[in-house]
């Protein structure tokens, strides 16, 4: 079969898939199947982890209750999250900026790190989960699905539509199940809870979403695409060209030439409605844990798009105890779930857990020496009844797994690592 015939055949197959598969109900594309096929090349490499992750994430979001996730900073944290029973993992650009970027620098959340940093951390988390799976499999264990879907932060795309396309490709190739983009100007990107945020026109962000979807389609992976708007608290806009934005433009300009806009829930709803046909999940970044606000946003979206999934950032930037009562905090996620917020996450959980626990240990160690560390170790022993296994740290990272590799190579090896080890003797 010649090239043109193959392209036509694949185009027909992809067109039918988009039309018939319930996964794509309500999703609009601004390009055709033929354009996707022509961009694939003669061979489309299989992105296995991204595919199974995206399919699992979609099932979790659409067939059960809400999914709650924590932001992982390290591979070890991802493993512990799955071991503890969480079904998905969030990967925050804020945490990558702070302590996990390929520049090896400490940055605020302002897109200062290299654009390939988050894909590298996606790969790192998946590698850690893969090792945990290999260890369990080699020991004949079962019951844990280690490959929890990872929802990763693409920030504002680190540039224009082509940058978004390439970043999405890198995310999928690294094994991300879901990816979110936000409608800020990449050159001025800020954390959602910082000031000075600049929005791009609504139509420009739709191009970003389109580029991201195109990249996933080219790689033949049903990546869950999340659209985030910062319009609730952003007061600047690059251009007044878009009709969706015009009701919120004040007419004032800044020294940089940006347009001042009225922020607030109406602006967030307007953008959410505009993004809905091009994204699988909508997220409006909030300033406080306000249930009334969340309900109003959900009702406005579902009035026009009744099946659209929503996401909510249960942010560490909120002072939860100051904003809500203990009972309100306890029922917060359940209430959001009933309104359609199917993916809920604590963005910076890894950063805060890592820093708080190490500070507590260091403080105790300074004051009480080994007693403080032994208390930590005893807490680890106590957690073993709940499934914790990192007490045996050599096994946790694969020493036994690589003993099996050595035994496969040399049956009479005398250099096996775990046999006669401290763990074998003292941690049985």
C-alpha positions in Angstrom: 0.0 0.0 0.0 1.5 3.4 -1.0 1.8 6.3 1.4 -1.3 8.2 0.3 -3.5 5.1 0.7 -2.1 4.5 4.2 -2.8 8.1 5.1 -6.4 7.9 3.8 -7.0 4.6 5.7 -5.7 5.9 9.0 -7.6 9.2 8.5 -10.8 7.3 8.1 -10.1 5.2 11.2 -9.3 8.2 13.3 -12.4 10.1 12.1 -14.6 7.2 13.1 -12.9 6.9 16.4 -13.6 10.6 17.2 -17.2 10.3 16.1 -18.1 7.0 17.8 -15.9 6.8 21.0 -17.8 8.2 24.0 -14.5 9.5 25.3 -14.6 12.3 22.8 -18.3 13.3 23.3 -18.5 17.1 23.6 -14.9 17.7 22.5 -14.2 20.0 19.6 -11.1 20.0 17.5 -10.0 22.8 15.2 -8.2 20.5 12.9 -9.0 17.3 11.0 -8.0 13.7 11.3 -6.0 14.0 8.1 -3.8 16.7 9.6 -3.1 14.5 12.6 -2.2 11.5 10.5 0.1 13.5 8.3 2.0 14.7 11.4 2.5 11.2 12.8 5.0 9.9 10.4 5.1 6.3 9.1 5.6 4.9 12.6 3.9 6.2 15.8 6.0 5.1 18.9 3.8 3.5 21.6 3.6 5.7 24.8 2.5 2.8 27.1 2.6 4.5 30.5 0.8 7.6 29.2 -1.8 5.5 27.5 -2.7 3.3 30.4 -2.5 6.2 32.7 -4.8 8.4 30.7 -7.3 5.6 30.3 -7.2 4.8 34.0 -7.5 8.5 34.9 -10.5 8.9 32.7 -12.2 5.9 34.3 -11.6 7.2 37.7 -13.0 10.6 36.8 -16.1 9.4 35.1 -17.1 6.1 36.7 -16.7 6.7 40.4 -16.6 9.6 42.9 -14.1 12.3 43.1 -10.3 11.6 42.9 -8.2 13.3 45.5 -4.4 13.5 44.9 -1.3 15.0 46.6 1.5 16.8 44.8 4.6 14.6 44.7 8.1 16.1 44.7 10.2 12.9 44.6 9.9 9.4 43.3 9.8 8.1 46.9 6.9 10.3 47.7 5.0 9.0 44.7 5.6 5.4 45.8 4.4 6.1 49.3 1.2 7.8 48.0 0.3 4.7 46.0 1.3 2.4 48.9 -1.1 4.4 51.2 -3.9 3.9 48.7 -4.2 7.2 46.7 -5.3 6.5 43.1 -3.6 9.4 41.3 -0.7 11.8 41.7 -0.4 15.5 41.0 2.8 17.0 39.8 3.1 20.7 40.5 5.2 23.2 38.5 5.6 25.2 41.8 7.3 22.2 43.4 9.5 21.6 40.4 10.5 25.3 40.4 11.3 25.1 44.1 13.2 21.9 44.4 13.1 19.6 41.4 14.1 21.4 38.2 16.9 20.3 35.8 18.7 23.6 36.4 19.3 22.5 40.0 18.1 25.9 41.2 15.6 27.2 43.7 13.0 29.3 42.0 9.6 30.9 42.8 6.7 29.8 40.6 7.3 32.1 37.7 8.3 29.8 34.9 12.0 30.4 35.5 13.1 26.8 35.2 13.9 25.0 32.0 10.8 23.9 30.1 11.8 20.2 30.1 11.9 20.1 33.9 8.4 18.8 34.5 8.6 16.1 31.9 11.8 14.9 33.5 10.1 14.7 36.9 7.2 12.8 35.3 9.7 10.3 34.1 11.3 10.2 37.5 8.0 9.5 39.3 7.1 6.8 36.7 10.5 5.2 37.1 10.0 5.0 40.8 6.6 3.5 40.4 8.0 1.0 37.8 10.7 -0.1 40.3 8.1 -0.7 43.0 6.0 -2.7 40.6 9.1 -4.8 39.5 10.0 -5.5 43.2 6.4 -6.6 44.0 6.2 -8.7 40.9 9.6 -10.4 41.5 8.5 -11.3 45.0 5.2 -12.7 43.8 3.1 -10.0 45.4 -0.1 -8.6 43.9 -2.9 -6.3 44.7 -1.2 -2.9 44.1 -1.7 -1.1 40.8 1.5 0.9 41.0 1.0 2.9 37.8 -1.1 5.7 39.3 -2.0 8.3 36.7 0.1 11.5 36.9 -1.5 14.8 36.2 1.3 17.3 35.4 1.6 21.0 35.3 2.5 22.6 31.9 2.3 26.1 33.4 1.3 28.7 30.7 3.1 26.6 28.0 6.4 28.4 28.1 5.6 30.3 25.0 3.2 30.2 22.0 1.3 27.4 20.4 4.4 25.6 19.1 5.9 25.6 22.6 2.7 24.1 24.0 2.7 21.5 21.3 6.3 20.4 22.1 5.8 20.5 25.8 2.7 18.3 25.5 4.7 15.9 23.4 7.4 15.7 26.1 4.8 15.2 28.8 3.1 12.3 27.0 6.4 10.7 26.1 7.4 10.9 29.8 4.2 9.1 30.7 1.9 11.8 32.0 -1.8 10.8 32.1 -3.2 14.3 32.3 -1.7 17.7 31.7 -3.0 21.2 32.6 -2.3 24.5 31.0 -3.3 28.0 32.3 -4.3 31.1 30.5 -1.6 33.4 31.8 1.0 35.1 29.6 4.0 32.7 29.7 6.5 35.6 29.9 4.8 37.0 33.0 3.5 33.7 34.5 2.9 33.8 38.3 1.7 31.3 40.9 -2.1 31.5 41.1 -1.7 33.0 44.6 0.7 35.7 43.6 0.0 39.2 42.2 0.8 40.6 38.8 -0.8 38.0 36.7 -1.4 38.8 33.0 -4.0 36.9 31.0 -3.8 36.2 27.3 -6.9 36.7 25.1 -9.4 33.8 25.4 -8.9 32.9 21.7 -5.1 32.7 22.2 -5.5 30.2 25.0 -7.9 28.1 22.9 -5.0 27.9 20.5 -2.8 26.6 23.3 -5.3 24.0 24.2 -5.7 23.0 20.6 -1.9 22.7 20.2 -1.8 20.5 23.3 -4.6 18.3 22.1 -3.0 18.0 18.7 0.2 16.8 20.2 -1.6 14.0 22.2 -3.5 13.0 19.1 -0.3 12.8 17.0 1.1 10.5 19.7 -2.2 8.6 19.7 -2.8 8.9 23.4 -6.1 10.1 25.0 -4.4 12.4 27.4 -6.7 14.2 29.8 -6.4 17.9 29.0 -7.1 20.3 31.8 -7.8 24.0 31.2 -7.1 26.4 34.1 -8.2 30.0 34.2 -6.7 32.6 36.5 -9.4 35.2 35.7 -10.8 35.2 39.2 -7.8 37.3 40.5 -5.9 38.4 37.4 -6.3 42.1 36.6 -4.2 42.5 33.5 -4.7 41.3 29.8 -2.3 41.5 26.9 -4.9 42.6 24.3 -8.5 43.7 24.1 -9.0 41.9 20.8 -11.3 39.1 22.0 -15.1 39.6 22.3 -15.2 37.2 25.3 -12.9 39.5 27.2 -14.4 42.8 26.2 -17.0 43.1 29.0 -14.2 43.0 31.5 -11.8 45.5 29.9 -11.7 48.8 31.8 -10.0 50.8 29.1 -7.0 51.6 31.3 -3.5 50.7 30.2 -0.3 50.0 32.3 3.2 51.2 31.7 3.9 47.9 29.9 1.0 48.3 27.6 -1.2 45.7 29.3 -5.0 46.3 29.6 -6.5 46.4 33.0 -9.5 44.1 33.4 -12.1 43.5 36.1 -11.3 40.2 37.8 -13.8 38.0 39.6 -16.1 35.0 39.2 -18.0 36.3 36.1 -14.7 36.6 34.2 -13.7 33.1 35.3 -17.1 31.7 34.2 -16.9 33.4 30.8 -13.5 31.9 30.1 -14.5 28.5 31.5 -17.5 28.4 29.1 -15.2 29.3 26.2 -12.6 26.6 27.0 -15.1 23.8 27.7 -15.4 22.5 24.1 -11.6 22.2 23.9 -10.7 20.6 27.3 -11.7 17.5 29.2 -11.5 19.2 32.6 -12.0 22.8 33.7 -10.2 24.4 36.7 -10.7 28.0 38.0 -7.9 29.0 40.4 -9.4 30.3 43.6 -8.1 32.7 46.2 -9.9 31.1 49.2 -11.7 27.8 49.9 -15.1 29.3 49.1 -17.8 26.7 48.6 -20.4 29.3 47.5 -18.0 30.4 44.8 -17.3 26.8 43.7 -21.0 26.0 43.5 -21.7 29.1 41.4 -18.9 28.3 38.9 -20.1 24.6 38.6 -23.7 25.6 38.0 -22.8 28.1 35.4 -20.6 25.6 33.5 -23.0 22.7 33.8 -25.9 24.8 32.6 -24.2 24.8 29.2 -22.0 21.7 29.5 -23.8 19.3 31.8 -21.1 16.6 31.6 -18.0 18.7 31.9 -15.6 17.6 34.6 -14.1 20.1 37.0 -10.9 20.3 39.1 -10.2 22.1 42.3 -6.9 23.1 43.9 -7.2 22.6 47.7 -4.2 24.9 48.0 -1.7 25.1 50.9 -1.8 28.9 50.2 -5.2 28.9 52.0 -5.3 29.3 55.8 -7.8 26.5 56.1 -8.5 26.7 59.8 -9.0 30.5 59.5 -11.4 30.1 56.6 -13.5 27.1 57.6 -14.7 25.2 60.7 -13.4 21.7 61.4 -16.7 20.2 60.1 -16.5 22.3 57.0 -13.0 21.1 56.3 -13.9 17.5 56.9 -16.7 17.6 54.3 -15.1 20.1 51.9 -14.0 17.6 49.2 -17.2 15.5 49.4 -19.3 18.6 48.8 -17.1 19.6 45.9 -17.4 16.2 44.4 -21.2 16.4 44.5 -20.9 19.5 42.3 -18.7 17.8 39.7 -15.2 18.6 40.9 -13.9 15.2 40.1 -10.2 15.9 40.4 -9.2 17.5 43.7 -5.6 18.0 44.8 -3.2 19.6 47.2 -0.5 21.1 44.9 2.4 21.5 47.4 1.8 18.5 49.6 5.2 17.1 48.9 7.0 20.4 49.6 5.3 20.9 52.9 5.5 17.3 54.0 9.2 17.1 53.2 10.1 20.3 54.9 8.0 20.0 58.0 9.1 16.4 58.7 12.8 17.1 58.2 12.6 20.3 60.3 10.9 18.3 63.1 13.5 15.6 62.9 16.4 18.1 62.8 15.0 20.1 65.7 14.6 16.9 67.8 18.0 15.6 66.8 19.7 18.9 67.8 18.1 18.7 71.2 17.9 15.0 72.0 20.3 13.3 69.6 19.6 9.6 68.7 16.4 9.5 70.7 14.7 11.8 68.1 15.7 9.5 65.2 14.7 6.3 67.0 11.2 7.9 67.6 10.9 8.3 63.9 12.0 4.7 63.3 9.5 3.5 65.8 6.8 5.4 64.0 7.9 3.6 60.8 7.6 0.2 62.6 4.1 1.2 63.8 3.0 2.1 60.2 3.9 -1.4 58.9 0.5 -2.7 59.9 -1.0 -0.2 57.5 1.3 -1.3 54.6 4.4 0.9 55.1 7.5 -0.9 53.9 10.2 1.8 53.7 11.6 0.8 57.1 13.5 -1.8 55.1 15.1 0.8 52.9 17.4 -1.5 51.0 14.5 -3.6 49.7 12.5 -0.5 49.1 14.8 0.7 46.4 15.5 -2.7 44.8 18.5 -4.4 46.4 16.6 -7.7 46.4 15.4 -7.1 42.8 19.0 -6.7 41.6 20.0 -9.8 43.6 17.6 -11.6 41.4 19.2 -10.1 38.3 22.6 -11.3 39.6 21.3 -14.8 40.3 19.9 -15.0 36.8 23.4 -14.2 35.5 25.4 -16.2 38.0 23.6 -18.9 39.9 26.4 -19.4 42.4 27.1 -15.7 43.1 28.7 -15.0 46.5 28.2 -11.2 46.3 24.4 -10.9 46.7 23.5 -7.7 48.6 20.7 -8.6 50.9 21.9 -12.0 52.1 23.6 -11.4 55.4 22.7 -7.7 55.4 21.7 -5.6 58.4 18.2 -5.6 57.2 18.0 -9.3 56.9 19.5 -9.8 60.4 17.8 -7.0 62.3 14.6 -6.0 60.5 12.9 -9.4 60.0 
